[in-house]
Amino acid sequence: MPYIGTDQTVVTAASYDGEPTAAELDAIEIEMPLIRAEVELLDAQIMTLDRPANELDTRRVRRARRRVLAARRELSNRGTTMSTSGGAA
C-alpha cells in the first residue's frame, strides 16, 4: 500500500518577520487622531464607572464623543480623496 502523505506546498510565507510593513505603519499614522479620540472617550467613560456621573463628567463624555465623531468624519473624508493600501485595520 502506498504512503498517503500531504503533497501540498506551503501556504504561509516563510520569511514573515512579524513587523508591520511601511504601508501598515502609514495607515496607522493616518488613523491616529481617531485612535486618540477613542482612547479619550474610553477614559471619560471609565471615570464614571465607580461613581455617579456629575455635570462635569457628563460634559466630558459628551465632548469626547464629539471628538470621536469629528475624527471619524475627517478620516472618512480623507479616505475618499486618497487611496491607502496595505490592509491595516
C-alpha positions as CSV (number, residue, x, y, z in Angstrom):
1,M,0.0,0.0,0.0
2,P,1.5,3.4,-1.0
3,Y,2.1,6.0,1.6
4,I,-0.6,8.7,1.7
5,G,1.0,12.0,2.7
6,T,0.5,15.6,2.1
7,D,1.9,16.8,-1.2
8,Q,0.8,20.4,-0.7
9,T,3.0,23.4,-1.0
10,V,3.5,25.7,2.0
11,V,0.6,28.1,2.2
12,T,2.1,30.7,4.5
13,A,5.0,32.9,3.7
14,A,8.3,31.5,5.0
15,S,10.1,34.8,5.7
16,Y,7.4,36.6,7.8
17,D,9.2,38.6,10.5
18,G,6.1,39.8,12.3
19,E,6.9,43.5,11.9
20,P,4.3,45.8,10.2
21,T,5.1,47.0,6.7
22,A,5.6,50.6,5.7
23,A,2.1,50.7,4.3
24,E,0.6,49.4,7.5
25,L,2.5,52.0,9.5
26,D,1.3,54.7,7.2
27,A,-2.3,53.5,7.7
28,I,-1.9,53.6,11.5
29,E,-0.5,57.1,11.3
30,I,-3.5,58.2,9.3
31,E,-5.9,56.7,11.8
32,M,-4.0,58.0,14.9
33,P,-6.3,61.0,15.6
34,L,-9.3,58.7,15.7
35,I,-7.4,56.2,18.0
36,R,-6.5,59.1,20.3
37,A,-10.1,60.3,20.4
38,E,-11.5,56.9,21.1
39,V,-9.0,56.4,24.0
40,E,-10.1,59.8,25.4
41,L,-13.7,58.7,25.2
42,L,-12.9,55.4,26.9
43,D,-11.0,57.3,29.7
44,A,-14.0,59.6,30.2
45,Q,-16.4,56.6,30.4
46,I,-14.1,54.7,32.8
47,M,-14.0,57.7,35.1
48,T,-17.8,57.5,35.5
49,L,-17.9,53.8,36.3
50,D,-17.2,53.9,40.1
51,R,-19.3,57.0,40.9
52,P,-22.5,58.7,39.8
53,A,-21.9,61.0,36.8
54,N,-22.0,64.6,37.7
55,E,-22.3,67.6,35.3
56,L,-18.6,67.8,34.6
57,D,-18.4,64.0,33.8
58,T,-21.4,64.3,31.5
59,R,-19.8,67.2,29.6
60,R,-16.5,65.4,29.4
61,V,-18.1,62.3,27.9
62,R,-20.2,64.3,25.5
63,R,-17.1,66.3,24.4
64,A,-15.2,63.1,23.9
65,R,-18.0,61.6,21.8
66,R,-18.0,64.7,19.6
67,R,-14.2,64.4,19.1
68,V,-14.6,60.7,18.1
69,L,-17.3,61.7,15.6
70,A,-15.2,64.5,14.2
71,A,-12.2,62.3,13.8
72,R,-14.3,59.6,12.1
73,R,-15.7,62.3,9.7
74,E,-12.2,63.6,8.9
75,L,-10.9,60.1,8.3
76,S,-13.8,59.1,6.0
77,N,-13.4,62.4,4.1
78,R,-9.7,61.8,3.8
79,G,-10.3,58.3,2.6
80,T,-12.3,59.5,-0.4
81,T,-9.5,61.8,-1.6
82,M,-6.5,59.4,-1.1
83,S,-6.2,55.7,-1.5
84,T,-4.4,53.7,1.1
85,S,-3.0,50.2,0.6
86,G,-1.7,47.6,3.0
87,G,-4.9,46.3,4.5
88,A,-4.2,47.6,8.0
89,A,-7.3,47.8,10.0
